[in-house]
Amino acid sequence: MKPLIGVSTYLEASAAWGTWDLPAALLPAGYPRLVQRSGGLAALLPPDRPAAAAEVVARLDGVVIAGGPDVEPVRYGAEPDPRTGPPARERDAWELALIDAALASGTPLLGICRGMQLLNVALGGTLLQHLDGHTSRVPGAFGRHPVKPVPGTRYGDLVPEECEVPTHHHQTVDRLGTGLTVSAFAADGTVEAVELPDPQWALGVQWHPEMAEDTRVMRALVLAAS
């Protein structure tokens, strides 16, 4: 059987489609499509009570924490920078609970963009609240830049060559969380991937693999979840 991969979602107060404008749990289609192209079954996980996270994760074979808004700085003991976006407290609480449940149960875990940042915060790390050059100058579009793997890491074994990736973020890892290893960098030294060692399969990437054709990272999650 194909493994069931849960992907966290947005919860928006207003979303429009057809004649409707209603509160909605939503997710860019690239995420479930990438799971499907990589050999998994996708399940969408709208924000819920953090206490429900362990029960949800117990029914999954793997977890993906999707990209999205900035993590509230209080989560890592910082004052908000003026350039930090408004908080998404319900989503922060839910996704941190999902990460904790996945780590506690040994469930394979992939964090994408915000998901990588939350993984770092969940393990006691902090974030750099603003950096330039990692978004497109066109609103609503992704930028691209090269990422260099660290040899000997999980990511370095999956993608041994430097490659260009789709990117859209203005925050990243500052102080590394407990147990994490950096496994890729951008040319300017920005941390682009972090991971935990075996036996836990946990990887975070700062870019957006759901916006590219390369399935190696997601395929590795699906394989670990099989």
CYANA upper distance limits for C-alpha pairs under 8 A (distance plus 0.5 A):
  2 LYS  CA     39 GLY  CA      7.22
  2 LYS  CA     40 GLY  CA      5.88
  2 LYS  CA     41 LEU  CA      6.76
  2 LYS  CA    226 SER  CA      7.48
  3 PRO  CA     39 GLY  CA      8.45
  3 PRO  CA     40 GLY  CA      5.77
  3 PRO  CA     41 LEU  CA      6.55
  3 PRO  CA     60 LEU  CA      8.32
  3 PRO  CA     61 ASP  CA      6.09
  3 PRO  CA     62 GLY  CA      7.94
  3 PRO  CA    222 VAL  CA      7.12
  3 PRO  CA    225 ALA  CA      6.53
  3 PRO  CA    226 SER  CA      5.86
  4 LEU  CA     40 GLY  CA      6.60
  4 LEU  CA     41 LEU  CA      5.27
  4 LEU  CA     42 ALA  CA      6.53
  4 LEU  CA     43 ALA  CA      7.35
  4 LEU  CA     60 LEU  CA      6.02
  4 LEU  CA     61 ASP  CA      5.71
  4 LEU  CA     62 GLY  CA      7.04
  5 ILE  CA     35 VAL  CA      7.77
  5 ILE  CA     40 GLY  CA      6.95
  5 ILE  CA     41 LEU  CA      6.38
  5 ILE  CA     42 ALA  CA      5.58
  5 ILE  CA     43 ALA  CA      6.50
  5 ILE  CA     60 LEU  CA      6.62
  5 ILE  CA     61 ASP  CA      6.35
  5 ILE  CA     62 GLY  CA      5.14
  5 ILE  CA     63 VAL  CA      6.02
  5 ILE  CA     64 VAL  CA      7.58
  5 ILE  CA    222 VAL  CA      8.06
  6 GLY  CA     42 ALA  CA      6.45
  6 GLY  CA     43 ALA  CA      5.11
  6 GLY  CA     44 LEU  CA      6.20
  6 GLY  CA     45 LEU  CA      6.65
  6 GLY  CA     60 LEU  CA      6.93
  6 GLY  CA     61 ASP  CA      8.44
  6 GLY  CA     62 GLY  CA      6.80
  6 GLY  CA     63 VAL  CA      5.37
  6 GLY  CA     64 VAL  CA      6.56
  7 VAL  CA     31 TYR  CA      8.07
  7 VAL  CA     32 PRO  CA      8.05
  7 VAL  CA     42 ALA  CA      7.54
  7 VAL  CA     43 ALA  CA      6.65
  7 VAL  CA     44 LEU  CA      5.54
  7 VAL  CA     45 LEU  CA      6.12
  7 VAL  CA     63 VAL  CA      6.55
  7 VAL  CA     64 VAL  CA      5.16
  7 VAL  CA     65 ILE  CA      6.46
  7 VAL  CA     66 ALA  CA      7.05
  8 SER  CA     44 LEU  CA      6.55
  8 SER  CA     45 LEU  CA      5.09
  8 SER  CA     46 PRO  CA      6.58
  8 SER  CA     47 PRO  CA      7.92
  8 SER  CA     64 VAL  CA      6.98
  8 SER  CA     65 ILE  CA      5.78
  8 SER  CA     66 ALA  CA      6.22
  8 SER  CA     95 GLU  CA      7.66
  9 THR  CA     25 ALA  CA      6.82
  9 THR  CA     26 LEU  CA      6.20
  9 THR  CA     27 LEU  CA      5.74
  9 THR  CA     44 LEU  CA      6.95
  9 THR  CA     45 LEU  CA      6.23
  9 THR  CA     46 PRO  CA      5.59
  9 THR  CA     47 PRO  CA      7.49
  9 THR  CA     66 ALA  CA      7.35
 10 TYR  CA     25 ALA  CA      6.00
 10 TYR  CA     26 LEU  CA      5.76
 10 TYR  CA     27 LEU  CA      6.59
 10 TYR  CA     46 PRO  CA      7.22
 10 TYR  CA     47 PRO  CA      7.97
 10 TYR  CA     68 GLY  CA      8.06
 10 TYR  CA     91 ARG  CA      7.93
 11 LEU  CA     23 PRO  CA      7.91
 11 LEU  CA     24 ALA  CA      6.32
 11 LEU  CA     25 ALA  CA      4.94
 11 LEU  CA     26 LEU  CA      6.96
 11 LEU  CA     46 PRO  CA      7.16
 11 LEU  CA     47 PRO  CA      7.24
 11 LEU  CA     91 ARG  CA      8.16
 12 GLU  CA     23 PRO  CA      6.11
 12 GLU  CA     24 ALA  CA      5.84
 12 GLU  CA     25 ALA  CA      6.78
 12 GLU  CA     26 LEU  CA      7.95
 13 ALA  CA     22 LEU  CA      7.51
 13 ALA  CA     23 PRO  CA      4.89
 13 ALA  CA     24 ALA  CA      7.15
 14 SER  CA     21 ASP  CA      6.51
 14 SER  CA     22 LEU  CA      5.58
 14 SER  CA     23 PRO  CA      5.17
 14 SER  CA     24 ALA  CA      7.21
 15 ALA  CA     20 TRP  CA      8.40
 15 ALA  CA     21 ASP  CA      5.78
 15 ALA  CA     22 LEU  CA      5.97
 15 ALA  CA     23 PRO  CA      6.51
 15 ALA  CA     24 ALA  CA      6.54
 16 ALA  CA     20 TRP  CA      6.02
 16 ALA  CA     21 ASP  CA      4.72
 16 ALA  CA     22 LEU  CA      7.14
 17 TRP  CA     21 ASP  CA      7.06
 25 ALA  CA     46 PRO  CA      6.31
 26 LEU  CA     46 PRO  CA      8.36
 27 LEU  CA     31 TYR  CA      7.87
 27 LEU  CA     44 LEU  CA      8.46
 29 ALA  CA     33 ARG  CA      6.67
 30 GLY  CA     34 LEU  CA      6.43
 30 GLY  CA    210 GLU  CA      5.36
 30 GLY  CA    211 MET  CA      6.77
 31 TYR  CA     35 VAL  CA      6.94
 31 TYR  CA     66 ALA  CA      8.28
 31 TYR  CA    210 GLU  CA      5.77
 32 PRO  CA     36 GLN  CA      6.65
 32 PRO  CA     42 ALA  CA      5.90
 32 PRO  CA     43 ALA  CA      8.21
 33 ARG  CA     37 ARG  CA      6.50
 33 ARG  CA    210 GLU  CA      8.21
 34 LEU  CA     38 SER  CA      6.52
 34 LEU  CA    209 PRO  CA      8.49
 34 LEU  CA    210 GLU  CA      6.13
 34 LEU  CA    215 THR  CA      7.54
 34 LEU  CA    218 MET  CA      7.64
 35 VAL  CA     39 GLY  CA      7.04
 35 VAL  CA     40 GLY  CA      5.77
 35 VAL  CA     41 LEU  CA      7.05
 35 VAL  CA     42 ALA  CA      6.51
 35 VAL  CA    218 MET  CA      7.08
 35 VAL  CA    219 ARG  CA      8.35
 35 VAL  CA    222 VAL  CA      8.24
 36 GLN  CA     40 GLY  CA      5.54
 36 GLN  CA     41 LEU  CA      6.29
 36 GLN  CA     42 ALA  CA      7.10
 37 ARG  CA    215 THR  CA      7.98
 38 SER  CA    215 THR  CA      6.58
 38 SER  CA    216 ARG  CA      8.49
 38 SER  CA    218 MET  CA      6.60
 38 SER  CA    219 ARG  CA      5.29
 38 SER  CA    222 VAL  CA      7.38
 39 GLY  CA    219 ARG  CA      7.47
 39 GLY  CA    222 VAL  CA      7.20
 40 GLY  CA    222 VAL  CA      6.43
 47 PRO  CA     90 GLU  CA      7.34
 47 PRO  CA     91 ARG  CA      6.32
 47 PRO  CA     94 TRP  CA      6.16
 47 PRO  CA     95 GLU  CA      8.16
 48 ASP  CA     52 ALA  CA      7.36
 48 ASP  CA     53 ALA  CA      8.25
 48 ASP  CA     94 TRP  CA      6.67
 49 ARG  CA     53 ALA  CA      7.81
 49 ARG  CA     94 TRP  CA      7.06
 50 PRO  CA     93 ALA  CA      6.77
 50 PRO  CA     94 TRP  CA      5.43
 50 PRO  CA     97 ALA  CA      5.85
 50 PRO  CA     98 LEU  CA      8.13
 51 ALA  CA     97 ALA  CA      8.06
 52 ALA  CA     56 VAL  CA      6.81
 53 ALA  CA     57 VAL  CA      6.57
 53 ALA  CA     94 TRP  CA      7.75
 53 ALA  CA     97 ALA  CA      6.27
 53 ALA  CA     98 LEU  CA      5.70
 53 ALA  CA    101 ALA  CA      6.84
 54 ALA  CA     58 ALA  CA      6.56
 54 ALA  CA     97 ALA  CA      8.29
 54 ALA  CA     98 LEU  CA      7.56
 54 ALA  CA    101 ALA  CA      5.53
 54 ALA  CA    102 ALA  CA      8.22
 55 GLU  CA     59 ARG  CA      7.33
 56 VAL  CA     60 LEU  CA      7.39
 57 VAL  CA     61 ASP  CA      8.23
 57 VAL  CA     62 GLY  CA      8.33
 57 VAL  CA     63 VAL  CA      7.95
 57 VAL  CA     98 LEU  CA      7.46
 57 VAL  CA    101 ALA  CA      7.03
 57 VAL  CA    102 ALA  CA      6.89
 57 VAL  CA    107 THR  CA      8.09
 58 ALA  CA    105 SER  CA      8.31
 60 LEU  CA    107 THR  CA      8.49
 61 ASP  CA    107 THR  CA      6.98
 61 ASP  CA    108 PRO  CA      7.69
 61 ASP  CA    225 ALA  CA      5.53
 61 ASP  CA    226 SER  CA      7.61
 62 GLY  CA    107 THR  CA      6.20
 62 GLY  CA    108 PRO  CA      5.37
 62 GLY  CA    109 LEU  CA      6.44
 62 GLY  CA    221 LEU  CA      7.63
 62 GLY  CA    222 VAL  CA      7.68
 62 GLY  CA    225 ALA  CA      5.90
 63 VAL  CA     98 LEU  CA      8.49
 63 VAL  CA    102 ALA  CA      7.73
 63 VAL  CA    107 THR  CA      7.72
 63 VAL  CA    108 PRO  CA      6.83
 63 VAL  CA    109 LEU  CA      5.37
 63 VAL  CA    110 LEU  CA      6.83
 64 VAL  CA    109 LEU  CA      6.39
 64 VAL  CA    110 LEU  CA      5.28
 64 VAL  CA    111 GLY  CA      6.23
 64 VAL  CA    112 ILE  CA      7.86
 64 VAL  CA    115 GLY  CA      8.25
 65 ILE  CA     95 GLU  CA      7.37
 65 ILE  CA    109 LEU  CA      8.32
 65 ILE  CA    110 LEU  CA      6.86
 65 ILE  CA    111 GLY  CA      5.23
 65 ILE  CA    112 ILE  CA      6.59
 65 ILE  CA    114 ARG  CA      8.19
 65 ILE  CA    115 GLY  CA      5.17
 65 ILE  CA    116 MET  CA      8.36
 66 ALA  CA    111 GLY  CA      6.92
 66 ALA  CA    112 ILE  CA      5.72
 66 ALA  CA    113 CYS  CA      7.57
 66 ALA  CA    114 ARG  CA      7.18
 66 ALA  CA    115 GLY  CA      5.97
 67 GLY  CA    111 GLY  CA      8.45
 67 GLY  CA    112 ILE  CA      5.95
 67 GLY  CA    113 CYS  CA      5.44
 67 GLY  CA    114 ARG  CA      5.04
 67 GLY  CA    115 GLY  CA      6.27
 67 GLY  CA    208 HIS  CA      8.31
 68 GLY  CA    113 CYS  CA      8.09
 68 GLY  CA    114 ARG  CA      6.27
 69 PRO  CA     85 GLY  CA      7.42
 69 PRO  CA     86 PRO  CA      8.33
 69 PRO  CA     87 PRO  CA      8.07
 69 PRO  CA     88 ALA  CA      7.43
 69 PRO  CA    114 ARG  CA      7.51
 70 ASP  CA     84 THR  CA      7.15
 70 ASP  CA     85 GLY  CA      6.25
 70 ASP  CA     86 PRO  CA      7.86
 70 ASP  CA     87 PRO  CA      7.36
 70 ASP  CA     88 ALA  CA      8.18
 70 ASP  CA    114 ARG  CA      7.38
 70 ASP  CA    171 GLN  CA      8.14
 71 VAL  CA     75 ARG  CA      7.86
 71 VAL  CA     87 PRO  CA      7.26
 71 VAL  CA     88 ALA  CA      7.78
 71 VAL  CA     92 ASP  CA      7.10
 71 VAL  CA    114 ARG  CA      7.79
 71 VAL  CA    117 GLN  CA      8.16
 71 VAL  CA    118 LEU  CA      7.58
 72 GLU  CA     80 PRO  CA      8.09
 72 GLU  CA     86 PRO  CA      8.20
 72 GLU  CA     87 PRO  CA      5.68
 72 GLU  CA     88 ALA  CA      7.59
 72 GLU  CA     89 ARG  CA      7.62
 72 GLU  CA     92 ASP  CA      8.00
 73 PRO  CA     77 GLY  CA      6.82
 73 PRO  CA     78 ALA  CA      5.50
 73 PRO  CA     79 GLU  CA      6.53
 73 PRO  CA     80 PRO  CA      6.11
 74 VAL  CA     78 ALA  CA      5.91
 74 VAL  CA     79 GLU  CA      7.14
 74 VAL  CA     80 PRO  CA      8.25
 75 ARG  CA    121 VAL  CA      7.66
 76 TYR  CA    121 VAL  CA      6.67
 76 TYR  CA    124 GLY  CA      7.67
 76 TYR  CA    125 GLY  CA      7.44
 76 TYR  CA    126 THR  CA      5.97
 76 TYR  CA    127 LEU  CA      8.09
 80 PRO  CA     84 THR  CA      6.69
 80 PRO  CA    129 GLN  CA      8.38
 81 ASP  CA    129 GLN  CA      6.97
 81 ASP  CA    130 HIS  CA      8.36
 83 ARG  CA    129 GLN  CA      8.12
 83 ARG  CA    130 HIS  CA      7.35
 84 THR  CA    129 GLN  CA      6.84
 84 THR  CA    130 HIS  CA      7.77
 88 ALA  CA     92 ASP  CA      6.60
 89 ARG  CA     93 ALA  CA      6.64
 90 GLU  CA     94 TRP  CA      6.72
 91 ARG  CA     95 GLU  CA      6.44
 92 ASP  CA     96 LEU  CA      6.49
 93 ALA  CA     97 ALA  CA      6.69
 94 TRP  CA     98 LEU  CA      6.75
 95 GLU  CA     99 ILE  CA      6.67
 95 GLU  CA    118 LEU  CA      8.26
 96 LEU  CA    100 ASP  CA      6.65
 96 LEU  CA    118 LEU  CA      7.18
 96 LEU  CA    119 LEU  CA      8.14
 96 LEU  CA    122 ALA  CA      6.79
 97 ALA  CA    101 ALA  CA      6.57
 98 LEU  CA    102 ALA  CA      6.57
 99 ILE  CA    103 LEU  CA      6.63
 99 ILE  CA    109 LEU  CA      8.06
 99 ILE  CA    119 LEU  CA      7.27
 99 ILE  CA    122 ALA  CA      7.81
100 ASP  CA    104 ALA  CA      6.52
100 ASP  CA    122 ALA  CA      7.76
101 ALA  CA    105 SER  CA      6.60
102 ALA  CA    106 GLY  CA      6.28
102 ALA  CA    107 THR  CA      5.23
102 ALA  CA    108 PRO  CA      7.39
102 ALA  CA    109 LEU  CA      7.11
103 LEU  CA    107 THR  CA      6.91
103 LEU  CA    109 LEU  CA      8.31
103 LEU  CA    200 GLN  CA      7.75
103 LEU  CA    202 ALA  CA      8.44
106 GLY  CA    199 PRO  CA      8.45
106 GLY  CA    200 GLN  CA      6.22
106 GLY  CA    201 TRP  CA      7.85
107 THR  CA    200 GLN  CA      8.18
107 THR  CA    201 TRP  CA      7.85
107 THR  CA    225 ALA  CA      7.87
108 PRO  CA    200 GLN  CA      7.56
108 PRO  CA    201 TRP  CA      5.36
108 PRO  CA    202 ALA  CA      6.37
108 PRO  CA    221 LEU  CA      6.94
108 PRO  CA    224 ALA  CA      6.86
108 PRO  CA    225 ALA  CA      6.47
109 LEU  CA    201 TRP  CA      6.80
109 LEU  CA    202 ALA  CA      5.18
109 LEU  CA    203 LEU  CA      6.93
109 LEU  CA    221 LEU  CA      7.67
110 LEU  CA    115 GLY  CA      8.03
110 LEU  CA    116 MET  CA      8.25
110 LEU  CA    202 ALA  CA      6.39
110 LEU  CA    203 LEU  CA      5.55
110 LEU  CA    204 GLY  CA      6.08
110 LEU  CA    205 VAL  CA      8.36
110 LEU  CA    218 MET  CA      8.48
110 LEU  CA    221 LEU  CA      7.43
111 GLY  CA    115 GLY  CA      4.35
111 GLY  CA    116 MET  CA      4.91
111 GLY  CA    117 GLN  CA      8.29
111 GLY  CA    118 LEU  CA      8.24
111 GLY  CA    119 LEU  CA      7.30
111 GLY  CA    202 ALA  CA      8.50
111 GLY  CA    203 LEU  CA      6.83
111 GLY  CA    204 GLY  CA      4.82
111 GLY  CA    205 VAL  CA      6.77
112 ILE  CA    116 MET  CA      5.89
112 ILE  CA    204 GLY  CA      6.40
112 ILE  CA    205 VAL  CA      5.74
112 ILE  CA    206 GLN  CA      6.47
112 ILE  CA    207 TRP  CA      7.10
112 ILE  CA    208 HIS  CA      6.84
112 ILE  CA    209 PRO  CA      8.35
113 CYS  CA    117 GLN  CA      7.08
113 CYS  CA    169 HIS  CA      7.70
113 CYS  CA    204 GLY  CA      7.98
113 CYS  CA    205 VAL  CA      6.48
113 CYS  CA    206 GLN  CA      4.60
113 CYS  CA    207 TRP  CA      5.98
113 CYS  CA    208 HIS  CA      7.10
114 ARG  CA    118 LEU  CA      6.61
114 ARG  CA    206 GLN  CA      7.90
115 GLY  CA    119 LEU  CA      6.69
115 GLY  CA    204 GLY  CA      7.29
115 GLY  CA    205 VAL  CA      8.50
116 MET  CA    120 ASN  CA      6.87
116 MET  CA    193 ALA  CA      8.06
116 MET  CA    194 VAL  CA      7.84
116 MET  CA    203 LEU  CA      8.12
116 MET  CA    204 GLY  CA      4.73
116 MET  CA    205 VAL  CA      6.23
116 MET  CA    206 GLN  CA      6.63
117 GLN  CA    121 VAL  CA      6.77
117 GLN  CA    127 LEU  CA      7.54
117 GLN  CA    172 THR  CA      6.85
117 GLN  CA    173 VAL  CA      6.73
117 GLN  CA    204 GLY  CA      8.31
117 GLN  CA    206 GLN  CA      8.31
118 LEU  CA    122 ALA  CA      6.39
119 LEU  CA    123 LEU  CA      6.95
119 LEU  CA    204 GLY  CA      7.66
120 ASN  CA    124 GLY  CA      7.09
120 ASN  CA    125 GLY  CA      5.53
120 ASN  CA    126 THR  CA      7.44
120 ASN  CA    173 VAL  CA      7.50
120 ASN  CA    176 LEU  CA      6.94
120 ASN  CA    177 GLY  CA      5.41
120 ASN  CA    180 LEU  CA      8.16
121 VAL  CA    125 GLY  CA      5.13
121 VAL  CA    126 THR  CA      6.27
121 VAL  CA    127 LEU  CA      8.08
121 VAL  CA    177 GLY  CA      7.03
122 ALA  CA    177 GLY  CA      8.04
123 LEU  CA    177 GLY  CA      5.14
123 LEU  CA    178 THR  CA      5.85
123 LEU  CA    179 GLY  CA      8.22
124 GLY  CA    176 LEU  CA      8.26
124 GLY  CA    177 GLY  CA      5.35
124 GLY  CA    178 THR  CA      6.71
125 GLY  CA    173 VAL  CA      8.08
125 GLY  CA    174 ASP  CA      7.78
125 GLY  CA    175 ARG  CA      5.65
125 GLY  CA    176 LEU  CA      5.35
125 GLY  CA    177 GLY  CA      4.27
125 GLY  CA    178 THR  CA      7.52
126 THR  CA    173 VAL  CA      6.85
126 THR  CA    174 ASP  CA      5.87
126 THR  CA    175 ARG  CA      5.51
126 THR  CA    176 LEU  CA      7.30
126 THR  CA    177 GLY  CA      7.83
127 LEU  CA    171 GLN  CA      7.24
127 LEU  CA    172 THR  CA      6.07
127 LEU  CA    173 VAL  CA      5.12
127 LEU  CA    174 ASP  CA      5.09
127 LEU  CA    175 ARG  CA      7.29
128 LEU  CA    171 GLN  CA      6.03
128 LEU  CA    172 THR  CA      5.91
128 LEU  CA    173 VAL  CA      6.42
128 LEU  CA    174 ASP  CA      5.49
129 GLN  CA    170 HIS  CA      7.67
129 GLN  CA    171 GLN  CA      5.42
129 GLN  CA    172 THR  CA      7.58
130 HIS  CA    170 HIS  CA      5.63
130 HIS  CA    171 GLN  CA      5.46
130 HIS  CA    172 THR  CA      8.30
131 LEU  CA    170 HIS  CA      5.64
131 LEU  CA    171 GLN  CA      6.61
131 LEU  CA    172 THR  CA      8.49
132 ASP  CA    170 HIS  CA      6.82
133 GLY  CA    170 HIS  CA      8.44
134 HIS  CA    143 GLY  CA      7.15
134 HIS  CA    144 ARG  CA      8.22
134 HIS  CA    145 HIS  CA      8.22
134 HIS  CA    167 THR  CA      6.71
134 HIS  CA    168 HIS  CA      6.36
134 HIS  CA    169 HIS  CA      6.21
134 HIS  CA    170 HIS  CA      6.77
135 THR  CA    142 PHE  CA      6.76
135 THR  CA    143 GLY  CA      5.56
135 THR  CA    144 ARG  CA      8.40
135 THR  CA    167 THR  CA      6.67
135 THR  CA    168 HIS  CA      4.86
135 THR  CA    169 HIS  CA      6.20
135 THR  CA    170 HIS  CA      7.43
136 SER  CA    141 ALA  CA      6.39
136 SER  CA    142 PHE  CA      5.77
136 SER  CA    143 GLY  CA      4.66
136 SER  CA    144 ARG  CA      8.23
136 SER  CA    167 THR  CA      8.46
136 SER  CA    168 HIS  CA      7.32
137 ARG  CA    141 ALA  CA      8.38
137 ARG  CA    143 GLY  CA      8.23
138 VAL  CA    142 PHE  CA      8.46
141 ALA  CA    168 HIS  CA      8.36
142 PHE  CA    166 PRO  CA      6.39
142 PHE  CA    167 THR  CA      6.02
142 PHE  CA    168 HIS  CA      5.91
143 GLY  CA    166 PRO  CA      6.21
143 GLY  CA    167 THR  CA      5.63
143 GLY  CA    168 HIS  CA      6.65
144 ARG  CA    164 GLU  CA      6.80
144 ARG  CA    165 VAL  CA      5.90
144 ARG  CA    166 PRO  CA      5.10
144 ARG  CA    167 THR  CA      6.04
145 HIS  CA    164 GLU  CA      5.64
145 HIS  CA    165 VAL  CA      6.25
145 HIS  CA    166 PRO  CA      7.51
145 HIS  CA    167 THR  CA      7.76
145 HIS  CA    186 ALA  CA      8.07
146 PRO  CA    162 GLU  CA      7.04
146 PRO  CA    163 CYS  CA      5.73
146 PRO  CA    164 GLU  CA      4.45
146 PRO  CA    165 VAL  CA      6.61
146 PRO  CA    186 ALA  CA      6.79
146 PRO  CA    187 ALA  CA      7.53
147 VAL  CA    162 GLU  CA      6.11
147 VAL  CA    163 CYS  CA      6.07
147 VAL  CA    164 GLU  CA      6.57
147 VAL  CA    165 VAL  CA      7.39
147 VAL  CA    184 ALA  CA      6.93
147 VAL  CA    185 PHE  CA      6.21
147 VAL  CA    186 ALA  CA      5.28
147 VAL  CA    187 ALA  CA      7.51
147 VAL  CA    192 GLU  CA      7.48
148 LYS  CA    161 GLU  CA      7.57
148 LYS  CA    162 GLU  CA      5.02
148 LYS  CA    163 CYS  CA      7.38
148 LYS  CA    184 ALA  CA      5.86
148 LYS  CA    185 PHE  CA      5.84
148 LYS  CA    186 ALA  CA      6.70
148 LYS  CA    187 ALA  CA      7.99
149 PRO  CA    155 TYR  CA      7.21
149 PRO  CA    156 GLY  CA      5.39
149 PRO  CA    159 VAL  CA      7.59
149 PRO  CA    160 PRO  CA      6.84
149 PRO  CA    161 GLU  CA      7.34
149 PRO  CA    162 GLU  CA      6.83
149 PRO  CA    183 SER  CA      6.31
149 PRO  CA    184 ALA  CA      4.66
149 PRO  CA    185 PHE  CA      7.07
150 VAL  CA    155 TYR  CA      8.06
150 VAL  CA    156 GLY  CA      5.81
150 VAL  CA    182 VAL  CA      8.05
150 VAL  CA    183 SER  CA      5.34
150 VAL  CA    184 ALA  CA      5.82
150 VAL  CA    185 PHE  CA      8.20
151 PRO  CA    156 GLY  CA      5.46
151 PRO  CA    157 ASP  CA      7.49
151 PRO  CA    160 PRO  CA      7.55
151 PRO  CA    183 SER  CA      8.26
152 GLY  CA    156 GLY  CA      6.44
152 GLY  CA    157 ASP  CA      6.91
153 THR  CA    157 ASP  CA      6.61
153 THR  CA    183 SER  CA      6.26
154 ARG  CA    158 LEU  CA      6.83
154 ARG  CA    183 SER  CA      7.86
154 ARG  CA    195 GLU  CA      7.92
155 TYR  CA    159 VAL  CA      6.48
155 TYR  CA    160 PRO  CA      8.17
155 TYR  CA    183 SER  CA      6.47
155 TYR  CA    184 ALA  CA      7.95
155 TYR  CA    193 ALA  CA      8.12
155 TYR  CA    195 GLU  CA      8.47
155 TYR  CA    203 LEU  CA      8.31
155 TYR  CA    217 VAL  CA      8.20
156 GLY  CA    160 PRO  CA      5.33
156 GLY  CA    161 GLU  CA      8.32
156 GLY  CA    183 SER  CA      7.04
156 GLY  CA    184 ALA  CA      8.01
158 LEU  CA    216 ARG  CA      7.08
158 LEU  CA    217 VAL  CA      7.44
158 LEU  CA    220 ALA  CA      8.17
159 VAL  CA    216 ARG  CA      7.79
165 VAL  CA    207 TRP  CA      6.96
165 VAL  CA    208 HIS  CA      7.80
165 VAL  CA    209 PRO  CA      7.87
165 VAL  CA    212 ALA  CA      7.88
166 PRO  CA    207 TRP  CA      6.41
166 PRO  CA    208 HIS  CA      6.11
166 PRO  CA    209 PRO  CA      7.56
166 PRO  CA    211 MET  CA      6.94
166 PRO  CA    212 ALA  CA      7.33
167 THR  CA    206 GLN  CA      7.98
167 THR  CA    207 TRP  CA      5.17
167 THR  CA    208 HIS  CA      6.34
168 HIS  CA    207 TRP  CA      7.46
168 HIS  CA    208 HIS  CA      8.17
169 HIS  CA    206 GLN  CA      8.33
169 HIS  CA    207 TRP  CA      8.43
172 THR  CA    190 THR  CA      7.83
172 THR  CA    191 VAL  CA      7.37
172 THR  CA    192 GLU  CA      8.48
172 THR  CA    206 GLN  CA      7.89
173 VAL  CA    190 THR  CA      8.43
173 VAL  CA    191 VAL  CA      6.76
176 LEU  CA    180 LEU  CA      7.06
176 LEU  CA    181 THR  CA      8.38
179 GLY  CA    196 LEU  CA      6.70
179 GLY  CA    197 PRO  CA      8.26
180 LEU  CA    194 VAL  CA      6.67
180 LEU  CA    195 GLU  CA      5.88
180 LEU  CA    196 LEU  CA      5.52
180 LEU  CA    197 PRO  CA      8.16
181 THR  CA    194 VAL  CA      5.94
181 THR  CA    195 GLU  CA      5.87
181 THR  CA    196 LEU  CA      6.85
181 THR  CA    197 PRO  CA      8.34
182 VAL  CA    191 VAL  CA      7.25
182 VAL  CA    192 GLU  CA      8.27
182 VAL  CA    193 ALA  CA      6.37
182 VAL  CA    194 VAL  CA      4.93
182 VAL  CA    195 GLU  CA      7.09
183 SER  CA    192 GLU  CA      7.97
183 SER  CA    193 ALA  CA      5.64
183 SER  CA    194 VAL  CA      5.82
183 SER  CA    195 GLU  CA      7.28
184 ALA  CA    191 VAL  CA      6.81
184 ALA  CA    192 GLU  CA      5.56
184 ALA  CA    193 ALA  CA      5.32
184 ALA  CA    194 VAL  CA      7.72
185 PHE  CA    189 GLY  CA      6.13
185 PHE  CA    190 THR  CA      6.04
185 PHE  CA    191 VAL  CA      5.26
185 PHE  CA    192 GLU  CA      5.34
185 PHE  CA    193 ALA  CA      7.46
186 ALA  CA    190 THR  CA      5.67
186 ALA  CA    191 VAL  CA      7.08
186 ALA  CA    192 GLU  CA      6.68
191 VAL  CA    206 GLN  CA      8.17
192 GLU  CA    205 VAL  CA      6.26
192 GLU  CA    206 GLN  CA      5.38
192 GLU  CA    207 TRP  CA      7.65
193 ALA  CA    203 LEU  CA      7.72
193 ALA  CA    204 GLY  CA      5.86
193 ALA  CA    205 VAL  CA      4.83
193 ALA  CA    206 GLN  CA      6.50
194 VAL  CA    203 LEU  CA      6.35
194 VAL  CA    204 GLY  CA      5.63
194 VAL  CA    205 VAL  CA      7.17
195 GLU  CA    201 TRP  CA      8.42
195 GLU  CA    202 ALA  CA      6.06
195 GLU  CA    203 LEU  CA      4.82
195 GLU  CA    204 GLY  CA      6.63
196 LEU  CA    200 GLN  CA      6.87
196 LEU  CA    201 TRP  CA      7.23
196 LEU  CA    202 ALA  CA      5.96
196 LEU  CA    203 LEU  CA      7.20
197 PRO  CA    201 TRP  CA      7.70
197 PRO  CA    202 ALA  CA      8.35
201 TRP  CA    221 LEU  CA      8.36
201 TRP  CA    224 ALA  CA      7.66
208 HIS  CA    212 ALA  CA      7.92
209 PRO  CA    213 GLU  CA      8.15
209 PRO  CA    214 ASP  CA      7.49
209 PRO  CA    215 THR  CA      7.89
209 PRO  CA    217 VAL  CA      8.21
215 THR  CA    219 ARG  CA      6.27
216 ARG  CA    220 ALA  CA      6.62
217 VAL  CA    221 LEU  CA      7.12
218 MET  CA    222 VAL  CA      6.72
219 ARG  CA    223 LEU  CA      6.52
220 ALA  CA    224 ALA  CA      6.60
221 LEU  CA    225 ALA  CA      6.63
222 VAL  CA    226 SER  CA      6.66
